[in-house]
């Protein structure tokens, strides 16, 4: 509260009808609206996720982005995934875009791939030792699929998923998409 100079509270569960005020600096100066939109669209009730609780990215996508923007620092941590799937070298490009609606099995766990993961300005912001880099979003926008999200067509990297069979995942577990 002191740092923000207003009263704030820390909760372990989202309040009923929680909303997220969004700011899109890439549209600054254009005729835009600030709106409050419901959060946790595909996440469990009461969670604090923007949309879904599980985000998956492949090394194929990260490698493709690095090839498209070689001078950029396109590390996985910019995209904040829960899981990074190491793909075979012959698997190239944004392969997880083709997984939407399919079942992904890793170890004992089964996931339903629900949606592409739309990207806003977050991966372009400075994070730790990674500098701010607006060209990251431009590279994504020019080379990936665009998905409707929050009344905008947003470029995507990675996919959202939900667990349909819990279990154990170990490093090196076989990954099957069907």
N, CA, C and O atoms as a DFTB+ gen file, in Angstrom:
712 C
 N C O
     1  1       0.816      -1.196       0.000
     2  2       0.000       0.000       0.000
     3  2       0.860       1.259       0.000
     4  3       0.550       2.220      -0.704
     5  1       1.930       1.262       0.778
     6  2       2.802       2.423       0.876
     7  2       3.469       2.720      -0.470
     8  3       3.511       3.874      -0.895
     9  1       3.987       1.697      -1.138
    10  2       4.675       1.893      -2.417
    11  2       3.734       2.412      -3.499
    12  3       4.139       3.207      -4.346
    13  1       2.491       1.969      -3.475
    14  2       1.524       2.385      -4.497
    15  2       0.756       3.646      -4.110
    16  3       0.019       4.213      -4.917
    17  1       0.940       4.071      -2.870
    18  2       0.275       5.270      -2.352
    19  2      -1.245       5.179      -2.440
    20  3      -1.935       6.166      -2.694
    21  1      -1.745       3.960      -2.221
    22  2      -3.183       3.730      -2.130
    23  2      -3.384       2.404      -1.415
    24  3      -2.456       1.599      -1.324
    25  1      -4.558       2.177      -0.920
    26  2      -4.840       0.949      -0.198
    27  2      -4.953      -0.216      -1.174
    28  3      -5.718      -0.164      -2.138
    29  1      -4.188      -1.258      -0.913
    30  2      -4.256      -2.483      -1.706
    31  2      -4.303      -3.664      -0.755
    32  3      -3.936      -3.544       0.414
    33  1      -4.753      -4.799      -1.255
    34  2      -4.760      -6.000      -0.425
    35  2      -4.251      -7.175      -1.242
    36  3      -4.352      -7.179      -2.468
    37  1      -3.712      -8.157      -0.568
    38  2      -3.198      -9.362      -1.196
    39  2      -4.171     -10.489      -0.889
    40  3      -4.447     -10.789       0.273
    41  1      -4.687     -11.111      -1.942
    42  2      -5.656     -12.192      -1.783
    43  2      -5.126     -13.454      -2.429
    44  3      -4.319     -13.393      -3.356
    45  1      -5.576     -14.596      -1.943
    46  2      -5.184     -15.846      -2.584
    47  2      -6.282     -16.386      -3.489
    48  3      -6.154     -17.484      -4.032
    49  1      -7.358     -15.627      -3.658
    50  2      -8.454     -16.008      -4.544
    51  2      -9.023     -14.739      -5.164
    52  3      -9.213     -13.734      -4.480
    53  1      -9.291     -14.794      -6.455
    54  2      -9.846     -13.623      -7.141
    55  2     -11.232     -13.308      -6.597
    56  3     -12.003     -14.222      -6.305
    57  1     -11.558     -12.026      -6.456
    58  2     -12.903     -11.671      -6.016
    59  2     -13.926     -12.011      -7.098
    60  3     -13.585     -12.135      -8.274
    61  1     -15.171     -12.156      -6.687
    62  2     -16.233     -12.431      -7.648
    63  2     -16.302     -11.288      -8.661
    64  3     -16.209     -10.121      -8.283
    65  1     -16.462     -11.610      -9.917
    66  2     -16.548     -10.642     -11.018
    67  2     -15.269      -9.807     -11.138
    68  3     -15.327      -8.610     -11.420
    69  1     -14.132     -10.439     -10.924
    70  2     -12.857      -9.725     -11.068
    71  2     -12.677      -9.288     -12.515
    72  3     -13.128      -9.967     -13.438
    73  1     -12.022      -8.164     -12.704
    74  2     -11.769      -7.682     -14.063
    75  2     -10.332      -7.192     -14.161
    76  3      -9.654      -6.974     -13.156
    77  1      -9.895      -7.027     -15.391
    78  2      -8.531      -6.625     -15.679
    79  2      -8.583      -5.417     -16.591
    80  3      -9.140      -5.487     -17.686
    81  1      -8.008      -4.312     -16.150
    82  2      -7.938      -3.134     -17.015
    83  2      -6.749      -3.314     -17.934
    84  3      -5.633      -3.564     -17.480
    85  1      -6.991      -3.187     -19.230
    86  2      -5.933      -3.429     -20.200
    87  2      -5.469      -2.131     -20.835
    88  3      -6.255      -1.218     -21.089
    89  1      -4.167      -2.076     -21.084
    90  2      -3.561      -0.931     -21.752
    91  2      -2.747      -1.475     -22.913
    92  3      -1.939      -2.384     -22.725
    93  1      -2.941      -0.943     -24.095
    94  2      -2.279      -1.423     -25.296
    95  2      -1.423      -0.292     -25.866
    96  3      -1.907       0.467     -26.706
    97  1      -0.158      -0.155     -25.433
    98  2       0.664       0.969     -25.884
    99  2       0.906       0.978     -27.386
   100  3       1.174       2.035     -27.957
   101  1       0.817      -0.176     -28.036
   102  2       1.025      -0.185     -29.480
   103  2      -0.097       0.537     -30.226
   104  3       0.047       0.857     -31.406
   105  1      -1.217       0.795     -29.540
   106  2      -2.331       1.533     -30.138
   107  2      -2.424       2.963     -29.604
   108  3      -3.382       3.675     -29.906
   109  1      -1.440       3.385     -28.817
   110  2      -1.471       4.713     -28.213
   111  2      -1.558       5.789     -29.293
   112  3      -0.879       5.712     -30.317
   113  1      -2.395       6.785     -29.053
   114  2      -2.583       7.862     -30.009
   115  2      -3.684       7.575     -31.008
   116  3      -4.109       8.465     -31.744
   117  1      -4.150       6.332     -31.036
   118  2      -5.257       5.980     -31.919
   119  2      -6.541       6.044     -31.104
   120  3      -6.497       6.108     -29.876
   121  1      -7.653       6.029     -31.766
   122  2      -8.951       6.105     -31.096
   123  2      -9.243       4.765     -30.418
   124  3      -9.845       3.877     -31.023
   125  1      -8.819       4.624     -29.171
   126  2      -9.017       3.372     -28.445
   127  2      -9.794       3.635     -27.166
   128  3      -9.948       4.776     -26.730
   129  1     -10.271       2.566     -26.588
   130  2     -11.014       2.660     -25.339
   131  2     -10.284       1.861     -24.266
   132  3      -9.642       0.851     -24.553
   133  1     -10.392       2.324     -23.043
   134  2      -9.934       1.524     -21.913
   135  2     -11.167       0.786     -21.428
   136  3     -12.207       1.396     -21.179
   137  1     -11.052      -0.533     -21.294
   138  2     -12.216      -1.301     -20.866
   139  2     -11.817      -2.286     -19.791
   140  3     -10.660      -2.700     -19.706
   141  1     -12.762      -2.651     -18.990
   142  2     -12.559      -3.708     -18.011
   143  2     -13.176      -4.965     -18.585
   144  3     -14.365      -4.994     -18.905
   145  1     -12.368      -6.003     -18.716
   146  2     -12.847      -7.251     -19.281
   147  2     -12.660      -8.346     -18.251
   148  3     -11.731      -8.305     -17.444
   149  1     -13.541      -9.315     -18.284
   150  2     -13.452     -10.424     -17.346
   151  2     -12.127     -11.144     -17.529
   152  3     -11.653     -11.318     -18.652
   153  1     -11.535     -11.560     -16.419
   154  2     -10.303     -12.334     -16.502
   155  2     -10.620     -13.800     -16.274
   156  3     -11.744     -14.159     -15.923
   157  1      -9.638     -14.627     -16.475
   158  2      -9.744     -16.068     -16.247
   159  2     -10.724     -16.732     -17.193
   160  3     -11.463     -17.629     -16.788
   161  1     -10.742     -16.303     -18.451
   162  2     -11.678     -16.842     -19.423
   163  2     -11.739     -18.354     -19.457
   164  3     -12.834     -18.914     -19.399
   165  1     -10.611     -19.038     -19.549
   166  2     -10.610     -20.491     -19.626
   167  2      -9.950     -21.117     -18.402
   168  3      -9.705     -22.324     -18.375
   169  1      -9.664     -20.310     -17.399
   170  2      -9.019     -20.818     -16.188
   171  2     -10.079     -21.207     -15.167
   172  3     -11.255     -20.873     -15.309
   173  1      -9.645     -21.909     -14.152
   174  2     -10.568     -22.306     -13.099
   175  2     -11.143     -21.085     -12.399
   176  3     -10.460     -20.073     -12.241
   177  1     -12.389     -21.180     -11.982
   178  2     -13.075     -20.099     -11.276
   179  2     -12.244     -19.663     -10.074
   180  3     -11.750     -20.498      -9.316
   181  1     -12.095     -18.364      -9.906
   182  2     -11.375     -17.828      -8.762
   183  2      -9.876     -17.721      -8.954
   184  3      -9.170     -17.319      -8.029
   185  1      -9.366     -18.073     -10.138
   186  2      -7.927     -17.988     -10.367
   187  2      -7.545     -16.585     -10.817
   188  3      -8.409     -15.768     -11.135
   189  1      -6.254     -16.315     -10.841
   190  2      -5.759     -14.992     -11.202
   191  2      -5.145     -14.947     -12.600
   192  3      -4.442     -13.987     -12.918
   193  1      -5.377     -15.919     -13.420
   194  2      -4.773     -15.945     -14.746
   195  2      -5.520     -15.024     -15.691
   196  3      -6.735     -14.860     -15.583
   197  1      -4.775     -14.415     -16.631
   198  2      -5.419     -13.578     -17.644
   199  2      -6.453     -14.377     -18.414
   200  3      -7.558     -13.894     -18.663
   201  1      -6.100     -15.594     -18.791
   202  2      -7.014     -16.388     -19.601
   203  2      -7.001     -17.856     -19.211
   204  3      -8.050     -18.421     -18.903
   205  1      -5.849     -18.472     -19.220
   206  2      -5.757     -19.904     -18.926
   207  2      -4.602     -20.154     -17.966
   208  3      -3.647     -19.379     -17.897
   209  1      -4.709     -21.237     -17.239
   210  2      -3.695     -21.518     -16.223
   211  2      -2.474     -22.248     -16.762
   212  3      -1.467     -22.357     -16.062
   213  1      -2.540     -22.750     -17.988
   214  2      -1.416     -23.496     -18.536
   215  2      -1.066     -22.989     -19.926
   216  3      -1.911     -22.950     -20.820
   217  1       0.189     -22.602     -20.091
   218  2       0.686     -22.072     -21.360
   219  2       1.890     -22.900     -21.789
   220  3       2.834     -23.090     -21.022
   221  1       1.844     -23.393     -23.032
   222  2       2.887     -24.270     -23.562
   223  2       3.529     -23.622     -24.786
   224  3       2.839     -23.068     -25.642
   225  1       4.855     -23.699     -24.857
   226  2       5.621     -23.209     -26.001
   227  2       6.595     -24.314     -26.405
   228  3       7.089     -25.058     -25.557
   229  1       6.868     -24.414     -27.712
   230  2       7.855     -25.389     -28.182
   231  2       9.167     -24.695     -28.529
   232  3       9.203     -23.502     -28.830
   233  1      10.232     -25.470     -28.478
   234  2      11.518     -24.923     -28.906
   235  2      11.498     -24.623     -30.405
   236  3      12.255     -23.772     -30.872
   237  1      10.641     -25.312     -31.166
   238  2      10.513     -25.015     -32.601
   239  2      10.047     -23.579     -32.808
   240  3      10.574     -22.876     -33.671
   241  1       9.067     -23.138     -32.028
   242  2       8.575     -21.757     -32.145
   243  2       9.641     -20.758     -31.727
   244  3       9.849     -19.748     -32.400
   245  1      10.309     -21.034     -30.628
   246  2      11.351     -20.121     -30.154
   247  2      12.504     -20.038     -31.151
   248  3      13.051     -18.960     -31.384
   249  1      12.869     -21.172     -31.736
   250  2      13.931     -21.188     -32.749
   251  2      13.507     -20.401     -33.981
   252  3      14.302     -19.641     -34.534
   253  1      12.258     -20.574     -34.417
   254  2      11.761     -19.850     -35.588
   255  2      11.793     -18.343     -35.338
   256  3      12.216     -17.580     -36.207
   257  1      11.350     -17.914     -34.164
   258  2      11.388     -16.484     -33.841
   259  2      12.819     -15.958     -33.866
   260  3      13.070     -14.864     -34.371
   261  1      13.749     -16.726     -33.326
   262  2      15.149     -16.296     -33.318
   263  2      15.698     -16.206     -34.739
   264  3      16.487     -15.310     -35.039
   265  1      15.290     -17.120     -35.615
   266  2      15.711     -17.061     -37.022
   267  2      15.137     -15.825     -37.714
   268  3      15.816     -15.193     -38.523
   269  1      13.897     -15.484     -37.399
   270  2      13.249     -14.327     -38.011
   271  2      13.812     -13.008     -37.500
   272  3      13.782     -11.997     -38.202
   273  1      14.321     -13.023     -36.281
   274  2      14.843     -11.809     -35.647
   275  2      16.160     -12.163     -34.949
   276  3      16.212     -12.207     -33.720
   277  1      17.228     -12.416     -35.724
   278  2      18.482     -12.916     -35.155
   279  2      19.146     -11.988     -34.143
   280  3      19.841     -12.458     -33.243
   281  1      18.943     -10.683     -34.276
   282  2      19.572      -9.759     -33.327
   283  2      18.778      -9.630     -32.021
   284  3      19.246      -8.992     -31.078
   285  1      17.604     -10.216     -31.958
   286  2      16.778     -10.155     -30.749
   287  2      17.176     -11.206     -29.730
   288  3      17.831     -12.195     -30.060
   289  1      16.778     -10.984     -28.506
   290  2      17.001     -11.950     -27.428
   291  2      15.652     -12.583     -27.109
   292  3      14.926     -12.119     -26.230
   293  1      15.330     -13.649     -27.835
   294  2      14.014     -14.280     -27.759
   295  2      14.046     -15.502     -26.856
   296  3      13.799     -16.622     -27.303
   297  1      14.344     -15.287     -25.613
   298  2      14.408     -16.373     -24.648
   299  2      13.008     -16.752     -24.182
   300  3      12.095     -15.926     -24.180
   301  1      12.854     -18.005     -23.791
   302  2      11.553     -18.519     -23.356
   303  2      10.960     -17.695     -22.219
   304  3       9.744     -17.514     -22.159
   305  1      11.790     -17.200     -21.330
   306  2      11.256     -16.475     -20.168
   307  2      10.501     -15.212     -20.563
   308  3       9.675     -14.736     -19.784
   309  1      10.752     -14.656     -21.737
   310  2       9.972     -13.502     -22.200
   311  2       8.496     -13.865     -22.351
   312  3       7.622     -13.012     -22.192
   313  1       8.222     -15.136     -22.661
   314  2       6.863     -15.570     -22.970
   315  2       6.146     -16.207     -21.784
   316  3       4.950     -16.487     -21.875
   317  1       6.831     -16.438     -20.692
   318  2       6.278     -16.927     -19.436
   319  2       5.484     -18.236     -19.561
   320  3       4.388     -18.336     -19.011
   321  1       6.017     -19.244     -20.276
   322  2       5.274     -20.505     -20.381
   323  2       5.395     -21.339     -19.112
   324  3       6.365     -21.216     -18.364
   325  1       4.402     -22.186     -18.882
   326  2       4.486     -23.172     -17.809
   327  2       5.317     -24.372     -18.248
   328  3       6.048     -24.962     -17.453
   329  1       5.192     -24.725     -19.537
   330  2       5.923     -25.861     -20.090
   331  2       6.614     -25.462     -21.386
   332  3       6.036     -24.777     -22.230
   333  1       7.851     -25.898     -21.530
   334  2       8.579     -25.732     -22.789
   335  2       8.843     -27.137     -23.313
   336  3       9.490     -27.946     -22.648
   337  1       8.341     -27.418     -24.501
   338  2       8.523     -28.736     -25.098
   339  2       9.683     -28.669     -26.083
   340  3       9.656     -27.906     -27.048
   341  1      10.701     -29.484     -25.819
   342  2      11.852     -29.575     -26.716
   343  2      11.453     -30.444     -27.904
   344  3      11.112     -31.616     -27.743
   345  1      11.500     -29.864     -29.086
   346  2      11.082     -30.566     -30.294
   347  2      12.287     -31.115     -31.050
   348  3      13.422     -30.689     -30.831
   349  1      12.025     -32.061     -31.936
   350  2      13.073     -32.609     -32.801
   351  2      13.495     -31.552     -33.809
   352  3      12.681     -30.710     -34.188
   353  1      14.751     -31.573     -34.254
   354  2      15.234     -30.557     -35.201
   355  2      14.427     -30.484     -36.497
   356  3      14.327     -29.415     -37.100
   357  1      13.849     -31.611     -36.934
   358  2      13.066     -31.581     -38.176
   359  2      11.697     -30.919     -37.999
   360  3      11.025     -30.618     -38.985
   361  1      11.287     -30.694     -36.770
   362  2      10.033     -29.984     -36.508
   363  2      10.355     -28.496     -36.449
   364  3      11.052     -28.040     -35.542
   365  1       9.851     -27.750     -37.408
   366  2      10.199     -26.337     -37.507
   367  2       8.960     -25.467     -37.542
   368  3       7.866     -25.927     -37.866
   369  1       9.147     -24.222     -37.211
   370  2       8.063     -23.245     -37.266
   371  2       7.189     -23.284     -36.028
   372  3       7.563     -23.833     -34.992
   373  1       6.029     -22.693     -36.161
   374  2       5.092     -22.542     -35.042
   375  2       4.181     -23.765     -34.992
   376  3       2.981     -23.664     -35.246
   377  1       4.755     -24.913     -34.665
   378  2       4.053     -26.185     -34.793
   379  2       2.864     -26.325     -33.855
   380  3       1.901     -27.021     -34.177
   381  1       2.918     -25.675     -32.704
   382  2       1.812     -25.837     -31.763
   383  2       0.523     -25.175     -32.244
   384  3      -0.548     -25.456     -31.705
   385  1       0.606     -24.300     -33.250
   386  2      -0.623     -23.725     -33.816
   387  2      -1.542     -24.813     -34.359
   388  3      -2.761     -24.642     -34.378
   389  1      -0.966     -25.929     -34.799
   390  2      -1.759     -27.038     -35.344
   391  2      -2.301     -27.966     -34.263
   392  3      -3.006     -28.924     -34.578
   393  1      -1.994     -27.708     -33.020
   394  2      -2.415     -28.585     -31.937
   395  2      -3.772     -28.227     -31.340
   396  3      -4.338     -29.027     -30.594
   397  1      -4.302     -27.065     -31.644
   398  2      -5.557     -26.618     -31.018
   399  2      -6.657     -27.642     -31.290
   400  3      -6.886     -28.047     -32.429
   401  1      -7.334     -28.052     -30.207
   402  2      -8.393     -29.053     -30.291
   403  2      -7.892     -30.478     -30.136
   404  3      -8.690     -31.413     -30.071
   405  1      -6.578     -30.653     -30.076
   406  2      -6.003     -31.995     -29.957
   407  2      -5.625     -32.292     -28.509
   408  3      -5.603     -31.403     -27.657
   409  1      -5.328     -33.566     -28.255
   410  2      -4.890     -34.004     -26.935
   411  2      -3.377     -34.174     -26.945
   412  3      -2.814     -34.818     -27.831
   413  1      -2.740     -33.594     -25.962
   414  2      -1.299     -33.682     -25.777
   415  2      -1.051     -34.557     -24.555
   416  3      -1.602     -34.302     -23.484
   417  1      -0.228     -35.580     -24.710
   418  2       0.123     -36.452     -23.593
   419  2       1.612     -36.296     -23.313
   420  3       2.445     -36.419     -24.210
   421  1       1.928     -36.025     -22.054
   422  2       3.317     -35.953     -21.594
   423  2       3.383     -36.794     -20.329
   424  3       2.747     -36.467     -19.327
   425  1       4.152     -37.876     -20.372
   426  2       4.179     -38.774     -19.226
   427  2       2.786     -39.326     -18.988
   428  3       2.154     -39.848     -19.906
   429  1       2.300     -39.209     -17.743
   430  2       0.958     -39.674     -17.391
   431  2      -0.118     -38.623     -17.640
   432  3      -1.308     -38.927     -17.560
   433  1       0.284     -37.400     -17.938
   434  2      -0.650     -36.270     -17.997
   435  2      -1.194     -36.086     -19.409
   436  3      -0.460     -36.165     -20.395
   437  1      -2.506     -35.837     -19.480
   438  2      -3.150     -35.509     -20.755
   439  2      -3.693     -34.089     -20.665
   440  3      -4.295     -33.694     -19.666
   441  1      -3.463     -33.334     -21.733
   442  2      -3.925     -31.953     -21.821
   443  2      -4.814     -31.812     -23.050
   444  3      -4.586     -32.467     -24.067
   445  1      -5.812     -30.968     -22.953
   446  2      -6.564     -30.541     -24.125
   447  2      -5.984     -29.191     -24.523
   448  3      -5.962     -28.260     -23.718
   449  1      -5.517     -29.082     -25.756
   450  2      -4.998     -27.801     -26.251
   451  2      -6.208     -26.980     -26.670
   452  3      -6.934     -27.359     -27.589
   453  1      -6.425     -25.860     -25.998
   454  2      -7.673     -25.109     -26.171
   455  2      -7.592     -23.952     -27.152
   456  3      -8.531     -23.727     -27.915
   457  1      -6.486     -23.212     -27.146
   458  2      -6.407     -21.985     -27.938
   459  2      -4.960     -21.624     -28.229
   460  3      -4.062     -22.007     -27.480
   461  1      -4.725     -20.882     -29.321
   462  2      -3.419     -20.242     -29.472
   463  2      -3.270     -19.192     -28.368
   464  3      -4.268     -18.683     -27.857
   465  1      -2.050     -18.874     -28.005
   466  2      -1.814     -17.881     -26.951
   467  2      -1.543     -16.519     -27.582
   468  3      -0.466     -16.290     -28.132
   469  1      -2.522     -15.610     -27.502
   470  2      -2.325     -14.283     -28.089
   471  2      -1.273     -13.496     -27.322
   472  3      -1.104     -13.670     -26.115
   473  1      -0.576     -12.637     -28.033
   474  2       0.514     -11.869     -27.450
   475  2       0.206     -10.385     -27.440
   476  3      -0.264      -9.811     -28.423
   477  1       0.485      -9.790     -26.305
   478  2       0.372      -8.344     -26.156
   479  2       1.797      -7.801     -26.046
   480  3       2.732      -8.390     -26.588
   481  1       1.952      -6.722     -25.370
   482  2       3.247      -6.057     -25.263
   483  2       4.188      -6.726     -24.242
   484  3       5.384      -6.432     -24.242
   485  1       3.689      -7.602     -23.389
   486  2       4.494      -8.151     -22.289
   487  2       5.847      -8.740     -22.711
   488  3       6.845      -8.440     -22.056
   489  1       5.937      -9.561     -23.770
   490  2       7.258     -10.107     -24.119
   491  2       8.274      -9.055     -24.558
   492  3       9.473      -9.333     -24.597
   493  1       7.812      -7.861     -24.887
   494  2       8.726      -6.807     -25.343
   495  2       9.312      -5.994     -24.196
   496  3      10.279      -5.257     -24.388
   497  1       8.739      -6.121     -23.019
   498  2       9.178      -5.309     -21.882
   499  2      10.492      -5.822     -21.303
   500  3      10.830      -6.998     -21.445
   501  1      11.218      -4.936     -20.656
   502  2      12.458      -5.323     -19.980
   503  2      12.124      -6.323     -18.878
   504  3      11.180      -6.127     -18.113
   505  1      12.901      -7.385     -18.807
   506  2      12.700      -8.418     -17.792
   507  2      14.069      -8.847     -17.294
   508  3      14.833      -9.470     -18.031
   509  1      14.380      -8.519     -16.055
   510  2      15.695      -8.862     -15.526
   511  2      16.782      -8.271     -16.398
   512  3      16.845      -7.054     -16.574
   513  1      17.644      -9.122     -16.950
   514  2      18.731      -8.645     -17.802
   515  2      18.333      -8.542     -19.278
   516  3      19.175      -8.219     -20.116
   517  1      17.075      -8.809     -19.607
   518  2      16.593      -8.674     -20.988
   519  2      16.075      -7.259     -21.202
   520  3      15.215      -6.788     -20.457
   521  1      16.590      -6.591     -22.206
   522  2      16.201      -5.202     -22.480
   523  2      14.834      -5.134     -23.155
   524  3      14.375      -6.098     -23.767
   525  1      14.199      -3.975     -23.030
   526  2      12.955      -3.708     -23.749
   527  2      13.238      -3.823     -25.247
   528  3      14.272      -3.359     -25.727
   529  1      12.308      -4.447     -25.984
   530  2      12.536      -4.664     -27.415
   531  2      11.200      -4.771     -28.145
   532  3      10.617      -5.852     -28.224
   533  1      10.719      -3.654     -28.676
   534  2       9.425      -3.606     -29.366
   535  2       9.418      -4.429     -30.647
   536  3       8.352      -4.831     -31.114
   537  1      10.584      -4.684     -31.218
   538  2      10.625      -5.439     -32.478
   539  2      10.185      -6.892     -32.286
   540  3       9.813      -7.557     -33.253
   541  1      10.224      -7.376     -31.073
   542  2       9.768      -8.744     -30.812
   543  2       8.300      -8.891     -31.205
   544  3       7.940      -9.838     -31.906
   545  1       7.459      -7.973     -30.766
   546  2       6.035      -8.057     -31.095
   547  2       5.806      -7.858     -32.589
   548  3       4.946      -8.515     -33.175
   549  1       6.560      -6.967     -33.207
   550  2       6.432      -6.782     -34.664
   551  2       6.796      -8.068     -35.404
   552  3       6.125      -8.446     -36.365
   553  1       7.855      -8.734     -34.958
   554  2       8.268      -9.989     -35.591
   555  2       7.176     -11.042     -35.443
   556  3       6.861     -11.758     -36.393
   557  1       6.605     -11.132     -34.255
   558  2       5.516     -12.084     -34.022
   559  2       4.321     -11.731     -34.904
   560  3       3.742     -12.606     -35.548
   561  1       3.954     -10.458     -34.932
   562  2       2.781     -10.015     -35.695
   563  2       2.932     -10.269     -37.191
   564  3       1.952     -10.574     -37.870
   565  1       4.132     -10.147     -37.699
   566  2       4.369     -10.320     -39.137
   567  2       4.486     -11.780     -39.557
   568  3       4.466     -12.079     -40.751
   569  1       4.609     -12.701     -38.590
   570  2       4.938     -14.075     -38.964
   571  2       4.097     -15.172     -38.333
   572  3       4.317     -16.344     -38.635
   573  1       3.155     -14.847     -37.480
   574  2       2.357     -15.892     -36.835
   575  2       0.876     -15.682     -37.104
   576  3       0.461     -14.664     -37.658
   577  1       0.089     -16.673     -36.696
   578  2      -1.357     -16.552     -36.854
   579  2      -1.882     -15.492     -35.897
   580  3      -1.316     -15.268     -34.827
   581  1      -2.962     -14.851     -36.293
   582  2      -3.618     -13.867     -35.440
   583  2      -4.918     -14.469     -34.926
   584  3      -5.676     -15.077     -35.681
   585  1      -5.161     -14.292     -33.643
   586  2      -6.360     -14.862     -33.033
   587  2      -7.223     -13.755     -32.460
   588  3      -6.707     -12.772     -31.928
   589  1      -8.550     -13.913     -32.566
   590  2      -9.420     -12.910     -31.958
   591  2      -9.344     -13.021     -30.441
   592  3      -9.521     -14.101     -29.876
   593  1      -9.082     -11.901     -29.794
   594  2      -8.975     -11.879     -28.338
   595  2      -9.227     -10.459     -27.872
   596  3      -8.588      -9.524     -28.357
   597  1     -10.139     -10.288     -26.950
   598  2     -10.450      -8.965     -26.387
   599  2     -10.764      -7.964     -27.498
   600  3     -10.287      -6.829     -27.473
   601  1     -11.563      -8.389     -28.466
   602  2     -12.004      -7.541     -29.580
   603  2     -10.861      -7.052     -30.456
   604  3     -10.992      -6.027     -31.125
   605  1      -9.746      -7.768     -30.461
   606  2      -8.608      -7.426     -31.309
   607  2      -8.114      -8.714     -31.965
   608  3      -8.348      -9.804     -31.443
   609  1      -7.444      -8.597     -33.084
   610  2      -6.774      -9.754     -33.691
   611  2      -5.320      -9.693     -33.255
   612  3      -4.562      -8.841     -33.717
   613  1      -4.938     -10.587     -32.376
   614  2      -3.594     -10.543     -31.795
   615  2      -2.714     -11.666     -32.334
   616  3      -3.187     -12.782     -32.549
   617  1      -1.438     -11.371     -32.553
   618  2      -0.512     -12.423     -32.964
   619  2      -0.315     -13.407     -31.816
   620  3      -0.498     -13.056     -30.650
   621  1       0.061     -14.637     -32.152
   622  2       0.165     -15.646     -31.103
   623  2       1.505     -16.371     -31.136
   624  3       2.128     -16.524     -32.187
   625  1       1.926     -16.808     -29.965
   626  2       3.072     -17.706     -29.806
   627  2       2.714     -18.649     -28.669
   628  3       2.404     -18.209     -27.563
   629  1       2.758     -19.939     -28.942
   630  2       2.403     -20.926     -27.930
   631  2       0.914     -21.204     -27.925
   632  3       0.151     -20.642     -28.710
   633  1       0.520     -22.088     -27.017
   634  2      -0.886     -22.471     -26.896
   635  2      -1.287     -22.550     -25.432
   636  3      -0.454     -22.712     -24.540
   637  1      -2.590     -22.429     -25.215
   638  2      -3.168     -22.645     -23.893
   639  2      -3.682     -24.078     -23.820
   640  3      -4.080     -24.660     -24.828
   641  1      -3.669     -24.631     -22.623
   642  2      -4.137     -26.000     -22.439
   643  2      -4.801     -26.141     -21.082
   644  3      -4.602     -25.331     -20.177
   645  1      -5.604     -27.205     -20.970
   646  2      -6.140     -27.553     -19.655
   647  2      -5.887     -29.032     -19.415
   648  3      -5.900     -29.839     -20.345
   649  1      -5.658     -29.371     -18.163
   650  2      -5.373     -30.752     -17.786
   651  2      -6.678     -31.538     -17.831
   652  3      -7.668     -31.145     -17.214
   653  1      -6.675     -32.655     -18.567
   654  2      -7.858     -33.518     -18.590
   655  2      -7.587     -34.856     -17.904
   656  3      -8.517     -35.603     -17.600
   657  1      -6.314     -35.154     -17.663
   658  2      -5.936     -36.328     -16.873
   659  2      -4.669     -35.982     -16.107
   660  3      -3.594     -35.889     -16.700
   661  1      -4.781     -35.790     -14.788
   662  2      -3.595     -35.450     -14.005
   663  2      -2.633     -36.632     -13.912
   664  3      -3.010     -37.777     -14.162
   665  1      -1.418     -36.343     -13.559
   666  2      -0.409     -37.375     -13.408
   667  2       0.950     -36.754     -13.186
   668  3       1.057     -35.637     -12.680
   669  1       1.985     -37.471     -13.562
   670  2       3.358     -37.041     -13.338
   671  2       4.045     -36.805     -14.684
   672  3       3.934     -37.603     -15.614
   673  1       4.758     -35.681     -14.751
   674  2       5.619     -35.374     -15.892
   675  2       7.042     -35.334     -15.368
   676  3       7.319     -34.734     -14.329
   677  1       7.935     -35.976     -16.091
   678  2       9.351     -35.934     -15.739
   679  2      10.121     -35.365     -16.913
   680  3       9.717     -35.520     -18.065
   681  1      11.217     -34.714     -16.624
   682  2      12.086     -34.219     -17.690
   683  2      12.442     -35.398     -18.595
   684  3      12.871     -36.451     -18.122
   685  1      12.259     -35.208     -19.895
   686  2      12.539     -36.274     -20.850
   687  2      11.348     -37.167     -21.154
   688  3      11.472     -38.105     -21.942
   689  1      10.189     -36.896     -20.545
   690  2       8.988     -37.690     -20.839
   691  2       8.647     -37.606     -22.321
   692  3       8.867     -36.580     -22.964
   693  1       8.108     -38.694     -22.851
   694  2       7.673     -38.722     -24.245
   695  2       6.470     -37.800     -24.401
   696  3       5.591     -37.751     -23.541
   697  1       6.446     -37.068     -25.520
   698  2       5.355     -36.146     -25.830
   699  2       4.602     -36.697     -27.034
   700  3       5.200     -36.978     -28.073
   701  1       3.292     -36.849     -26.891
   702  2       2.449     -37.366     -27.974
   703  2       1.315     -36.381     -28.206
   704  3       0.657     -35.947     -27.260
   705  1       1.087     -36.029     -29.469
   706  2      -0.040     -35.167     -29.826
   707  2      -0.965     -35.989     -30.719
   708  3      -0.525     -36.570     -31.711
   709  1      -2.249     -36.034     -30.362
   710  2      -3.225     -36.802     -31.154
   711  2      -4.580     -36.136     -31.165
   712  3      -5.514     -36.648     -31.783
